[in-house]
Amino acid sequence: MVSVKKQIDKNTLPGVLKACGGLSGLRFGKIVHGFVVLNGFVLDLANLNGLVTMYGKCGDLVSARKVFDGMSERNLITWSAMMGGYGMNGDFREVFGLFERMVGCGVVPDGVTFTTVLSGCSHGGFVDKGVEYFEMMKRRFGVRPTLEHYTCMVDLLGRAGRLEEAERLFEDIGEVEPDTGLLRALLGACKMHGRVEVAERVAEKLYSRRLIT
């Protein structure tokens, strides 16, 4: 596009930035950042969100935070992208801090935001915090838990040895059909903690629901 001198508009570069993030192409992402500046898109929300996401996925949190902090306007995508960047790189306390700050600014989190937060709780071992956020999601914000949320919570509780709570959560998923990721998390925790009886009960429930034969 550049070589044939085709015009770049504000809708062109977010897609390119997304590709850079998906491929961890930081070097090319920085070049695209230059095009964002050169073409006067530094106030365009979609382009700035694309930069935060790209830098976060590429592990350059300093640059991601610099773009984030310099934004005069942010939306839910902005906050979720910055939290996702910190979560991917193991800085879970920053995830929680940004979440609280976001809510304090009046931005209402959605299911994607809570997946990021609960994933951070799971990978960081923040059990009580995960339970708190899971309840907050349902009661305060009315977000209906999806398979991803249940998987994060079962993994979190299972790793901590709280198998009965994980089992109860598994029983409460209602119409959400468990997949191999959820089952692996629960049965793996049973194996880790030597809780054969829980694994047997889970297998029985799966059999009754015709999810295994």
Secondary structure, DSSP 8 states (H G I E B T S, - for coil): -TTTT----TTTHHHHHHHHHHTT-HHHHHHHHHHHHHTT-TT-HHHHHHHHHHHHHTT-HHHHHHHHHT-S---HHHHHHHHHHHHHTT-HHHHHHHHHHHHHTT----HHHHHHHHHHHHHHT-HHHHHHHHHHHHHTT-----HHHHHHHHHHHHHTT-HHHHHHHHHTTTT----HHHHHHHHHHHHHTT-HHHHHHHHHHHHHTTS--
